[in-house]
Amino acid sequence: MRKLIPTLRILICYLFIVLFVYAAFSKLIDFENFQIQLAQSPLLSAYAGFISYAVIIVELIIAFLLSKKQTQQIGLFASYGLMLAFTVYIYIILNYSDFIPCSCGGILEKLGWKEHLIFNLFFIGLAVIAILFNQNTYTNRKVITYIILFVTIGIFSAGSVVILFIKSEAKITEQNPFIRKYLKDLVIRKRTYTLKNSTQYFIGSTNNKLYLADRLAPLSLTEIDLENNQSKDIRIKIDRDNFPFRSVKVFISDPNFYLTDGTVPVIFKGNIMNWEAKVFSTDPTLYFSKVVGSSKNKLFVRKQDFSKKQNIIAQFELDSLPKETQNDSLLDKDTSGIFDTDGIPLYDLQKDRFLYVYYYKNKYIVTDDNLKLLISSQTIDTVRNAELKVVSTDNKQKLLNPNSTVNRLATANNGLLYINSTKKGQFEDKQVWKQASAIDIYDYEKQIYKGSFYLYNIKRQKASEFLIIQNKLYVIIGYQMVVYELDFDKIK
């Protein structure tokens, strides 16, 4: 066995050399895309330029150190430190990040983030083994020295990544010169439902029943009876399934429901009594990127005007054949007209008002159900213009800093607009901010900020969407749907 130890050590060194050389050159070959991927990381976006060069240089230097017998031990310790840093980075992304960016390039791009974590742990183990194979005998002094080196390098590697994360978090939630008014005991938690999947979303309610669809199984619905708290599964039947669907959306406009996909120009229409839908329209103009239904069988969409290369808002009347109405002046652009006008379309069923909340700046608009602009107003934070970095590659535009979102989620009900803001105001507790999401309430008709409340995370997961029906707030957080009771007297 002792004769095999030097051979195994050399094989491990060669394996690391192949790994680092391949990783470095795959990044160099597609360097622009590598920088974009780093810039889209919630941890590294502010440092993407420096890190994109540093990682490649470090990988090549380590490979060189491993190729020389005299410097192999240094190279192995460096390999241990670098792989540990990569592992801590992946762990933070998986457990503490609001979104998960694309994986790295090359053959490792085929690995998911969890598989990548296991891959890195395996190579950390190999580095430790190869380092220990350097000695035939160990004295107490050597053992202590090795322990100190492993711990020191581990602290430095992990600490560097954690510092990047903390700085990034501080920048994202940078304190703004505004003060929230938190309304005490505004929401009281009542009950929790366990969902089948974390990919479910609200599609509407009627007759005291709430309906959810699933992004991964678009024809499967869940009906929740709000009186007896019982649920049942529903399966939508469609008369044609030969469309190349990619992003199906279901919504209810009592007594009808609609099924559509902005990447395919088709709308299915059915009745909620039997949940059977037939092709209603194959209008070739029915392409869009965001959609919301109304109470009057109208479909409000955000789509791209390819001639002007910008987003516009359009409306389709669905009583007979779809009739489109466009308003290409509703959305005001700061830069490209695409990312800077990205946002959340909403419809207030009680007021018959269409609303659009911008993702990247403190603005929302309100129109009537014919897309006539009624209100253009601001939220309480201070980001008046979309501060975005956009690059063009492969004839496509990519957003470099998606973590600059200002308004993350929103819903509207009976003249009130509820927005989940990512911006921390003055005097707000950092620990609470990490454990909860701030929801700001606006009377959008009077353009008045009314106050705020917290929605607390569940198992470190934030709310993915929320909906208000009468005096109840329904929130989806991971595999849970939490029901809160709202005290509207406190809002007045």
Order of alpha helices (4+ residues) and beta strands (2+ residues): alpha-alpha-alpha-alpha-alpha-alpha-beta-beta-beta-beta-beta-beta-beta-beta-beta-beta-beta-beta-beta-beta-beta-beta-beta-beta-beta-beta-beta-beta-alpha-beta-beta-beta-beta-beta
